[in-house]
Amino acid sequence: MTMTALITHRDCALHEMGSYHPECPERLAAIQDRLIATGLDQYLVYYDAPLAEREHLLRAHTAEYLDALAASAPEKGLVHLDPDTAMNPHTLRAALRAAGAGVLAVDLVMKGEVENAFCLVRPPGHHAERAKAMGFCFFNNVAVAALHALEAHGLERVAIVDFDVHHGNGTEDIFRDDPRVVMVSIFQHPFYPYSGTEDTPKHMVNVPVPAGTRGDAFRQIVWDLWIPALREHQPQMIFISAGFDSHYEDDMGSLGFVENDYAWVTQQLVDVAKECGHRRIVSTLEGGYNLSSLARAAVAHIKALAES
């Protein structure tokens, strides 16, 4: 099996946004339990996620935003940044761990200590814009990681793949004017955050799909649109915004994917990475709110990385 890193931290379970909020600490526990139940955990290399440093975050976010977010962190209770996104006393530290996980993953992969990595972290990140928290997200974890690869390790071309049910508006916002980064994504439309369909940059392949879209259509989109764009760009590292709320059991959205679809698309991305002369993949958890389907789908994805 491939050397696959699993990067997480207990701090990520301390962030909560209120009773019955779908983005809950139990999401991480469900995936960890499934890894143990399947026996896959013994084939992974575990690392604690470090705290992202300010210099890492400044590549993706403005200084004013970082300062405002730190100032919003409460000593007790909840502070809402929007109706869906709130901070408790542990949120800022959890968000720093979630962003730091991607930084560590890039370092491990670039050093050759592992071939790929999965960041089992929360809060998620792909809705976080350069100067705005939204949609359960505070720092754009995948953007911080991708920019670390470009700026700290000198890579010239990377790709970001996003199969969450929601469009990664924050990732698009951060990389809109950066052709070093090709972004390919699929998302339900019309649906939150109601973006990704207008004025799309040439280096972004956004594919809006209607509610009810199933895995066969998804696979055709990957073959017809994603793979050609990735091959043309020849990324030196592939990043994945791994959202599993596109699963048919997840009532956060209305797409119809199943575990095999996530395993299949992961294998396609592994193959592209190999074609580009490397095996460098860093994946980070985004959405997925039905605990059972989240665990099954995420483990199918991790298993495909580990068996590549």
N, C-alpha and C positions, 0 to 999 in steps of 0.2 A: 504494500500500500504506500501511497504518497505520504510524505511528512506534511501533515496538516496541523496548523496551530489553531487552538480554540482559546480565544482571548476574552476574558470576562472579569467581573469584579463584584464583590458583595455589595459595594456602594450602590450599584445600579438597581438593587432591589429595595433601596430605602426611599427612592423617589416615588411619591404617590400624589395623585391629583384629585383625591376625593373618593368616597365610597361609590362603587359601581362604575367607575371610569373604566372604559375598555382597555386603555393603555396602563395595565396593572403589573405589579411585580410578579404575579403568578405566571406571566408569559415566559419569563426566563426559567422558572422552576419546571414548567411543563416540558420545555425543550431538554433541559438537563436530565429530567427523569426518563425521557424517551431515549436519550443517548445511552443511559445506563441500562435500560430495559433491553435495548437491541445489542448491547455489547460493543457498540461503536466507540464508547468513551475510552476504552483501553488502547485504541489505535491513534488517539489524538495527543498532541503535545500541548499541555495547558500552561497558560501564562496569565498573570494578573495584569489588567489594564492599568497603565500609568495615568496620571493626571496630565491632560494636554497643557502645554505651556502657552503663554500669551503669544509668543512669536508664531506658534503653529496656527492659532486661531486667527491672527491678524492677516494671514494669507487669504482667508475666506470671508472674514467679517471686518466691519469697521471698528475702530477703537471706541468711537462713541457708543456703538451698540454693545460692545463688551462691557463698558463701564456702566451703562444703563441696566444691563442684565444683572450685573453684580450688585448694583444698588437696589434692585428689586427683590433680591433674595430675602425671605422673611426669617426672623429668628424663631417664630412659631406660627402655626396655622398655615393657611394657603393665601397666595397672592395670584390672582388671575391676570394673565397677559392678554388673553382673549377668552371667549366663552368656553373654549375647549382645552385651553393650555394654561396650566397653573404651576406654580412653584411652591414646594414645601421647604423646610429648612435643609433638606438633603439634596434638593434638585440640582443645584449648581455643581456640587461635587460629583453627582452621578453623571451629569452632562459632560463634565471635564473628563471623566473616565471613558465615556462613550466615544468622545473625540480622540482621546489618547490611545484608545485601542487600535484605531486605524493607523495612527502614526507608528505604533509599535509593530503592527502587522507589516507595514511597508518596510521598516528597518529589517525585520526578520527575513522577509522574502528577498530583499536586495542583498543581504549578507549570505544568502544561500542556506540559512539554518533550517528553513522550511520552504516548500514549494508554493504553498498557498495557505490562506488563513481565513477563519470565520470569526467575526467579532460578535459575540453573544452579549449584546449590550442594549441598554435603554437609558434615557429616552432616545427615540429614533431621530432622524435628522433631515430627510430630503425635502421637507417643507420649509426649513429654516433658510431665509434669504440672507443676503449680505448684511442687512441691517434690520431684520425683523424675525421674531419668533412667531410661529403659528403651527397649527395642525399637530399638536403634541411635541413639536420639535424646537430645540433651543440653539444648538450648534449643528451645522451641516456636516455630519461625521464623514460621509463619503467624499465631500469636497475637501475637507481638511486633509484627509488621507491622500487624495489624488494630488493636491498641491504640494504635499510633503515629498511625494515621489518626484515631482517636476522640479521643485526648488532646492530641496536638500540633497537629492540623489542625481540630479542632472538629467533625468529622462526628458525626451523631447516630445513624445507622443503617448497619451494614455487614452483609455476608453472607459466610459461609465455605462453600465447596463442596469436598467431599472424596470423590474416587472411587478412592482406594487400596483394595487388596484387604482391608486391615486397618482396623478401626474406629479413628478418631482419638480415643482415650480421653483423651489429654492436652489436646486442644483442648476437648473436652467438660468436662473438669475445670476448666479455666481460665474458661470462659464459662457454666458451669452457672447462675449467678445473675445473668447480664448479658443482659437482653432486648434491649439495643441490637444484639446479634449473633445473627442467625439462622444456624443451621448446618444444612446438608442434606448427607447422606452416604449412601453405599451401601457395604456390606462383606460379605464372606463370613462366614457363621455356621452352626454353631459353629466358631470359629477364633480364634487369637490376636488381641487380648489378652482375649477372652472378656468383652467389655463392650458397652455400647450398646443393650441390649435391655430393661433394667429401669429404672424410675424416670426415664424420659426427660423432661426439661423441655419445656414447650409450645413453646418457641422453637427446638427442635431436631427435625429430621425425619430420624431414623435409620432406614434401610431395610436390615435384614439379609436376605441372600439365600443360598440353598443353593449348595453346590459345583455347578459345571456351568452356572450362569446365564450366558446369552449376551447379545449386544448387543441383540437385539430386546426382551428383557425389561427390560434396562437403560433403553432409550429410552422404554419405556412408563412406567417409574417416574419418569423425568425429567419427562415430560409430565403425568402424573397427580398427582404429589406435590411434586416440586421446584419446578417453574415456578410453580404457584399460591402456594406458600409465599413464594417470592422476590418475586413480584408484589405480594403483600399487604404484605410488609415494606418494599418500595421502597428497597432499599439504595443508599446514595450511593457505595459502592465495593464491588466483588466481589473476594473473595480465593479462590484455588484451591489446595488441597492436592493437587498433581498427582502421584498415585501410579500408576505404569504396571505394577505387579505384578498387576493385574487382567487383563492380556493373556493370551490362551490359551497362549502359548509360555512363560510365566514359571512355573517350577515352585515358586516361593515360595507360590503359591496355586493355586486350582482354578476360577477364573472363566474366561469364554470371550470376552473383549472383543478387538477388532481395531483397527487404526489408524483406520479410518473412524468407529468409535464415539467415539474421543477427539476427532477433528476435529468430529464432529456435536455432541457435548455442548458443546464450546467455542463453537461458533457459536450454540447456544441461549443460552449465558451472555452472549455478546456482544450478542445481540438484547435480552435482559432489561436489560442495562446501558443500551442505547440507549433502551429504553422508559422507563427511570427518569431520562432526561434527561442522561445522561453516557456516557462510554465507558471508565470507570475500572475496570481489571482488573489485579490483581497475582497472578501465579501463582508457586508455588515448588515445586521438585522434592521429592517424598517418595520412595516406593518404586519398584521396577523393577530386576530383578536379572539377567534374561537380557539380555546386552548388545545383541544384535541387535534383539530386539523393543522393548527400552527405547529404543534410538536411533530406530527407525522411529516408534514411538508418540509419543515426546516431540516429534519434529520435526513430525509431523502436528498436534499440539496448538499448537506455536509458529507453524506456518504459518497455522493458522486465526486465531490472534491477529493476525498480521501482515497478513492479507488482509481483516480485518474493516472 
